Amino acid sequence: MPADLVLGIDLSTTAAKAAAFDVQGRLHAAGRAPLSLARPAPERFEQEPRDWWAALCQAVAGVTAAVDPGRIAGLAIAHQRETFACLGPDGEPLRPAMLWLDGRARGHLGAVIDRIGRDRLRALSGKAADFGPALPKIAWLASEEPDTHRRAALFCDVQAYLVQALTGRARTSWASADPLALFDIGARRWSEELCAAAGITPDRLPEALPPGAPLGAVSAAAAATTGLREGTPVLAGGGDGQMAGLGVDALDPRRAYLNLGTAVVFGVFSPEPRQDPAWRTMTSASGRGYVLESSLRSGALLSDWYLRRQLGVDPRDGAAMAALEAEAASLPPGSGGLLLLPYWEGAMNPHWDPDARGAILGLTDAHGRGHVYRALIEGVALEQALVLDLMRGAAGIEVAEFAAVGGVAASDLWCAVMADATGVAIERSETVEAACLGAAMCAAAGAGLTGSIEAAARAMRGTATATFHPDAARRGRYAALLGIYRDMYPQLSGLLRRLSAFTRE
């Protein structure tokens, strides 16, 4: 039987997912395994790298139990970005991995910036001074865990760790390396200057290759654990944001991806690495061009917080969620005078303020749970509208449509509010696991089943299941509300910063 399928794997923050697709993008089999998240102290988020491998094996075994492994022409990996592991000379983890959400390095940002400079950091890496990437966290290790920093033979992203487990050699892709803020996105190589700011040299990082490039082949040991065929090619994938964008064929500046997941991320393709504080600049999943990307850490994370911890509602309870969404949908724009600032986990672009905090303004005894839930969605949507306006002004980019993926993209209310607030049509993709599909596109190109990654994206992308167009009347109301929202952070930032400092005393 010919090898006519490709396997896309996504190792996200909460689960490992694997899916086998053909070159028309049709799903043939899928597997999934949960991942746990440890919070050993405030602002600290960790996972065991060995758990990544165990979850991948379980997810992939679900696929190989359903399709002949001989049909899989190659595989590629998408993964949570900025997260990294510290490996000793034997390739084993020295400590738990620090996740993208981990904020322990915020106090070391100043020293890192003193070494490299804010403008130089952005010019080389495309990233702002923020606690999320590996750069400040590796600097934190040098100060707080010097033995780990000294003993680590390799600081590697999630893909590199999993590729080592699959093939015996830790290698990664440009689209996985650049979120760490140690990668020169113009030269497409590890930056000695950025590495020096973290107290390391580039030889302590994995080899980085273009998306779709061969990284190795599945070993006999890995084949026995996963059910894959020994020798199956492993091709370079990338970070889950870029891979999700590739999965919906967002390789044109007018078609952007909008990932409504734990974090809310949207990205717009750019042929050049344009730089501005309003966004971060990433390498494209295609290996050519760049992505101008906005990221808000509090997306579904924020709604889960409200649903579970404030209302006692399980987001998986269909009846309870339908009732809550009906209450919120019956309200007009503005949620009866409520306005929410969605910085529950600090602010990334455009403010780059790790001490920013969330706020709900306008509460009265007339407001109920539906008002707050709608205000939550509106706060997230207005943040996207704010950044989109800044991107239009600074880069001249006009987005005509968002291809929406992620968990809350299944909600008509979320999609409708996003369309009305941004003024851009929201196309809900039929692709449930867009990052898996994007990784599969890289595998299809690298395995020779398609001519290029761009060709794979055109052939394998799914169709829209629904499109939400902005309503003119509601759009006008949200445009007026955006004028108030725009002033909300500048007016409150000083107070929120003082409050954040007070809680850490």
C-alpha positions in Angstrom: 0.0 0.0 0.0 1.5 3.4 -0.9 2.4 6.0 1.7 -0.5 8.4 1.0 -1.1 10.0 4.5 0.8 12.5 6.6 0.7 12.8 10.4 0.3 16.2 12.1 1.0 16.3 15.9 0.2 19.2 18.2 1.7 19.2 21.7 -0.3 22.1 23.3 -0.4 23.3 26.9 -3.2 20.9 27.8 -3.1 18.0 25.5 -1.2 16.1 22.8 -3.2 15.6 19.6 -2.3 13.6 16.5 -4.2 13.5 13.2 -3.6 11.6 9.9 -4.6 13.5 6.8 -4.5 12.8 3.0 -3.2 15.4 0.6 -6.8 16.8 0.1 -6.9 17.6 3.8 -9.3 14.8 4.7 -9.0 13.4 8.2 -8.5 9.7 8.4 -7.7 9.1 12.1 -7.0 11.0 15.2 -5.7 10.5 18.8 -5.5 12.6 21.9 -4.0 12.5 25.4 -4.3 15.0 28.2 -1.4 16.9 29.8 -1.3 18.2 33.3 0.0 21.7 34.2 1.9 22.3 37.5 1.8 25.6 39.4 4.4 25.1 42.1 4.3 28.8 43.2 2.6 32.0 42.2 3.4 33.0 38.6 5.1 29.7 37.9 3.9 27.2 35.3 5.7 23.9 34.6 5.4 20.6 32.9 7.6 17.5 32.9 9.1 17.0 29.4 8.8 13.2 29.8 5.1 13.8 30.1 5.2 15.4 26.6 6.7 12.3 25.2 4.2 10.0 27.0 1.3 12.0 25.8 2.6 12.1 22.2 3.0 8.3 22.3 -0.6 7.8 23.5 -2.0 10.3 20.9 0.0 8.8 18.0 -0.9 5.2 19.1 -4.6 6.2 18.7 -3.8 7.0 15.0 -1.7 4.0 14.3 -4.3 1.7 15.7 -6.8 3.0 13.2 -4.7 3.3 10.0 -1.8 1.2 8.6 1.4 2.9 9.8 2.9 2.1 6.4 0.6 4.6 4.8 2.2 7.5 6.8 4.7 9.2 4.5 6.0 11.5 7.2 5.1 13.5 10.3 5.7 17.0 11.7 5.1 18.6 15.0 3.4 21.8 16.1 3.7 22.8 19.8 3.2 25.3 22.5 5.6 28.2 21.9 8.2 29.8 24.1 8.2 26.8 26.4 11.6 25.1 26.8 13.4 22.3 28.6 16.9 22.1 30.1 18.7 18.8 29.1 21.8 17.4 30.6 24.6 15.8 28.5 22.7 12.5 28.6 19.7 14.2 26.9 17.6 13.9 30.1 15.7 16.8 31.6 17.5 18.5 34.6 14.3 20.2 35.9 10.7 20.7 34.8 10.2 22.7 31.7 9.2 26.4 32.1 6.0 27.3 30.1 5.1 30.3 28.1 2.8 31.4 30.9 5.5 31.3 33.5 6.2 34.8 34.9 9.1 34.1 37.3 11.5 36.0 35.1 9.7 39.3 35.1 12.2 40.7 37.7 15.1 39.8 35.5 13.8 41.6 32.4 15.5 44.9 33.4 19.0 43.2 33.5 18.4 41.5 30.2 17.4 44.7 28.6 20.4 46.5 30.0 22.6 43.9 28.3 20.9 43.9 24.9 18.7 47.0 24.6 15.0 47.1 23.8 15.4 48.3 20.2 18.2 45.8 19.5 16.1 42.9 21.0 13.2 43.7 18.7 15.4 44.3 15.7 17.1 40.9 16.0 14.4 38.7 17.4 11.2 40.5 16.4 10.2 40.3 20.1 9.6 42.9 22.8 10.8 42.9 26.4 8.5 40.3 27.9 8.7 37.5 30.4 7.2 34.9 28.0 10.2 33.9 25.8 13.1 31.7 27.0 15.7 34.5 26.9 14.8 36.1 30.3 14.0 32.7 31.9 17.4 31.3 31.0 18.9 34.5 32.5 16.8 33.8 35.6 18.3 30.3 35.7 21.8 31.8 35.6 21.0 33.8 38.7 18.6 31.6 40.7 19.5 28.1 39.6 23.2 28.4 38.5 23.9 24.7 38.7 21.1 23.9 36.3 22.3 26.8 34.0 25.9 25.4 34.1 25.0 21.7 33.6 22.5 22.2 30.8 24.0 20.9 27.6 20.9 21.9 25.6 18.1 24.4 26.0 15.5 23.1 23.7 11.9 23.9 22.6 9.2 21.3 22.7 9.7 20.2 19.1 13.4 19.6 19.6 12.7 17.5 22.7 10.1 15.4 20.9 12.3 15.0 17.8 15.1 13.7 20.0 12.7 11.2 21.5 11.6 10.1 18.0 14.9 10.1 16.2 17.7 10.2 18.7 18.8 13.8 17.8 17.4 17.1 19.0 16.7 19.3 16.0 14.0 21.9 15.4 12.7 24.5 12.9 13.0 28.2 12.4 9.3 28.5 13.3 10.0 26.8 16.6 13.3 28.6 17.4 12.2 32.2 16.9 9.6 32.4 19.7 12.4 31.9 22.2 13.8 35.4 21.5 17.2 33.9 20.9 16.9 33.7 17.1 17.9 36.2 14.5 14.7 36.2 12.4 16.4 38.1 9.5 19.5 35.9 9.2 17.4 32.8 10.3 20.0 31.5 12.8 20.7 31.6 16.5 22.0 35.0 17.5 25.3 35.1 19.5 24.3 38.5 20.8 21.0 37.4 22.1 22.4 34.2 23.5 25.1 36.2 25.3 22.3 38.2 27.1 21.1 34.8 28.5 24.6 33.7 29.4 24.8 30.9 26.9 26.3 30.2 23.4 24.4 29.0 20.3 26.0 25.5 20.5 23.8 24.9 23.6 20.7 25.2 21.3 19.4 22.7 18.8 20.1 22.9 15.1 17.3 24.9 13.4 16.1 24.1 9.9 13.4 25.5 7.5 9.8 24.2 8.0 9.4 21.0 6.0 13.1 20.1 6.1 14.0 16.5 7.2 15.0 16.3 10.9 15.5 12.5 11.0 13.7 9.2 11.0 11.7 7.4 13.6 13.9 5.0 15.5 13.2 1.4 16.3 12.6 2.2 19.9 10.2 5.1 19.1 8.4 2.9 16.6 7.8 0.3 19.2 6.3 2.9 21.6 4.1 4.8 19.1 3.2 2.2 16.6 4.8 4.2 13.8 6.8 2.5 11.1 10.6 2.5 11.8 12.2 4.9 9.4 9.2 7.2 9.0 10.5 10.6 8.0 10.2 13.4 10.7 9.9 16.8 9.0 10.3 20.2 10.6 7.1 21.8 11.9 6.8 24.8 14.1 5.1 26.8 16.9 1.3 26.2 17.2 0.4 29.8 16.3 2.2 29.7 12.9 1.1 26.2 12.3 -2.6 27.0 12.9 -2.3 29.9 10.5 -0.8 27.6 7.9 -3.6 25.1 8.6 -6.2 27.7 7.4 -4.0 28.9 4.5 -3.4 32.4 6.0 -0.5 33.1 3.8 -1.9 36.3 2.3 -2.0 39.7 4.1 -5.8 39.9 3.5 -6.5 36.6 5.2 -5.5 36.4 8.8 -5.8 33.6 11.3 -7.6 34.1 14.6 -6.9 31.4 17.3 -9.6 31.7 20.0 -7.9 29.3 22.4 -6.4 29.5 25.9 -4.7 32.7 24.6 -6.2 34.7 21.7 -3.7 35.1 18.9 -4.1 36.6 15.4 -1.5 36.8 12.8 -1.1 38.5 9.4 1.4 37.5 6.8 4.0 40.0 5.7 6.7 39.5 3.1 9.1 41.7 5.2 9.9 41.5 8.9 8.1 44.7 9.9 8.7 45.8 13.5 6.5 47.8 15.9 5.5 47.5 19.6 1.9 46.9 18.5 2.8 43.3 17.5 5.6 40.7 17.6 7.2 39.5 14.4 7.5 35.8 13.8 8.9 33.7 11.0 6.3 32.2 8.7 5.3 28.5 8.9 6.0 28.3 5.1 9.7 29.2 5.6 9.2 32.3 3.5 8.1 35.7 4.8 6.9 36.6 8.3 3.9 36.9 10.5 2.9 40.0 12.4 1.2 38.6 15.4 -0.9 39.9 18.3 -1.2 37.8 21.4 -3.5 38.1 24.5 -2.7 35.6 27.2 -6.3 35.7 28.6 -8.6 34.2 26.0 -10.4 31.0 26.9 -8.3 31.0 30.0 -10.3 34.1 31.1 -13.7 32.6 30.2 -12.8 29.3 31.9 -11.8 31.3 35.0 -15.2 33.0 35.1 -17.2 29.9 34.2 -15.6 27.5 36.6 -14.4 29.6 39.5 -17.1 32.3 39.6 -20.2 30.6 38.3 -19.4 26.9 39.0 -20.3 26.1 35.3 -18.3 23.4 33.4 -17.7 24.8 29.9 -18.3 21.3 28.6 -21.9 21.4 29.9 -23.8 22.1 26.7 -27.1 23.0 28.3 -25.6 25.3 30.9 -23.5 27.1 28.3 -26.4 27.4 25.9 -28.4 29.1 28.6 -25.6 31.5 29.5 -24.8 32.4 25.9 -28.5 33.0 25.2 -28.6 35.5 28.2 -25.5 37.3 26.9 -26.6 37.3 23.3 -29.9 39.0 24.2 -28.0 42.0 25.5 -26.9 45.0 23.3 -23.3 46.0 22.7 -21.8 47.4 25.8 -23.2 44.8 28.2 -25.5 47.3 29.9 -22.6 49.7 30.7 -19.9 47.2 31.6 -16.4 47.3 30.1 -13.7 44.7 30.8 -9.9 45.0 30.5 -8.8 41.4 29.8 -5.3 41.5 31.2 -5.7 38.7 33.7 -2.2 37.4 32.9 -0.5 40.8 32.1 -0.4 42.6 28.8 1.6 41.7 25.8 1.3 43.9 22.7 0.7 46.8 22.4 1.6 47.8 26.0 4.1 45.1 27.0 3.4 45.5 30.7 3.8 42.3 32.7 2.3 44.0 35.7 -0.9 44.9 34.0 -4.0 43.4 35.5 -7.7 42.8 34.6 -10.5 45.2 35.5 -14.3 45.3 35.2 -15.7 48.8 35.2 -19.3 49.9 35.5 -20.8 47.2 37.8 -24.1 47.9 39.4 -26.7 45.7 41.2 -28.6 45.6 37.8 -25.9 43.4 36.2 -26.1 39.6 36.1 -24.0 36.8 34.9 -24.9 37.3 31.3 -23.8 40.9 31.4 -20.4 39.9 32.8 -20.0 37.1 30.4 -20.8 39.3 27.4 -18.4 42.0 28.8 -15.7 39.4 29.0 -16.1 38.5 25.3 -16.3 42.2 24.3 -13.1 43.0 26.2 -11.3 40.3 24.3 -12.8 41.5 21.0 -12.1 45.1 21.6 -8.4 44.2 22.3 -8.2 42.6 18.9 -9.9 45.7 17.3 -7.4 48.0 19.1 -4.4 46.1 17.8 -5.9 45.7 14.3 -6.3 49.5 14.1 -2.7 50.0 15.2 -1.5 47.5 12.6 -3.4 49.3 9.9 -1.8 52.6 10.8 1.8 51.3 11.2 2.0 48.6 8.5 -0.8 49.6 6.1 -2.3 46.1 6.3 -6.0 45.7 5.6 -7.4 42.4 6.7 -10.5 41.3 4.8 -11.2 38.1 6.7 -10.2 36.2 9.8 -10.1 32.4 9.7 -11.2 31.5 13.2 -10.0 28.3 15.0 -9.7 27.2 18.6 -12.2 26.1 21.3 -14.4 29.1 21.6 -14.6 29.6 17.9 -17.4 27.1 18.1 -19.5 29.8 19.8 -21.7 31.9 17.5 -21.7 34.6 20.1 -17.9 34.8 20.3 -17.6 34.9 16.5 -20.4 37.5 16.0 -18.9 39.9 18.7 -15.5 39.5 17.1 -16.9 40.4 13.7 -18.8 43.4 15.0 -16.0 44.7 17.1 -13.2 44.4 14.5 -15.3 45.2 11.4 -13.8 42.1 9.7 -15.7 39.0 8.6 -15.1 35.9 10.7 -14.9 32.6 8.9 -15.3 29.6 11.1 -13.0 26.9 9.8 -14.2 23.3 9.6 -10.6 22.5 10.7 -11.0 21.5 14.3 -7.2 20.9 14.9 -5.7 23.6 12.7 -2.2 23.3 14.2 -2.2 19.5 13.5 -3.3 20.2 9.9 -0.6 22.9 9.5 2.0 20.4 10.8 0.6 17.8 8.3 1.0 20.4 5.5 4.7 20.7 6.4 5.0 16.9 6.4 3.3 16.6 3.1 5.7 19.1 1.4 8.7 17.6 3.1 7.8 14.0 2.2 7.3 15.0 -1.4 3.6 14.6 -1.6 3.1 18.2 -2.6 5.3 20.7 -4.4 5.7 23.2 -1.6 4.2 24.1 1.8 2.2 26.8 0.1 0.8 24.2 -2.4 0.0 21.9 0.5 -1.9 24.8 2.3 -4.0 25.5 -0.8 -4.8 21.8 -1.4 -5.4 20.7 2.2 -7.2 23.6 3.9 -10.7 23.0 4.9 -13.8 25.0 4.0 -15.8 27.4 6.1 -18.7 26.0 8.2 -20.1 29.5 8.8 -19.2 33.2 8.1 -20.1 36.0 10.5 -20.3 39.4 8.8 -20.2 42.7 10.8 -23.6 44.2 11.5 -23.5 47.9 10.6 -25.5 49.1 13.6 -23.6 47.0 16.1 -20.3 47.9 14.4 -21.0 51.5 15.0 -21.7 50.9 18.7 -18.4 49.0 19.1 -16.5 51.7 17.2 -17.7 54.2 19.8 -17.0 51.7 22.7 -13.5 51.2 21.3 -12.8 55.0 21.9 -13.5 54.4 25.6 -11.6 51.1 25.7 -8.6 52.7 24.1 -8.3 55.0 27.2 -8.9 52.3 29.7 -5.4 51.0 30.2 -3.6 54.4 30.1 -6.0 55.7 32.8 -5.8 52.6 35.0 -2.3 51.3 34.5 -0.7 53.3 37.3 -3.3 52.1 39.8 -3.1 48.5 38.6 0.7 48.5 38.8 0.6 49.7 42.4 -1.9 47.1 43.2 0.2 44.4 41.6 3.2 45.5 43.6 1.2 45.5 46.8 0.0 41.9 46.4 3.7 40.8 46.0 4.8 42.5 49.2 
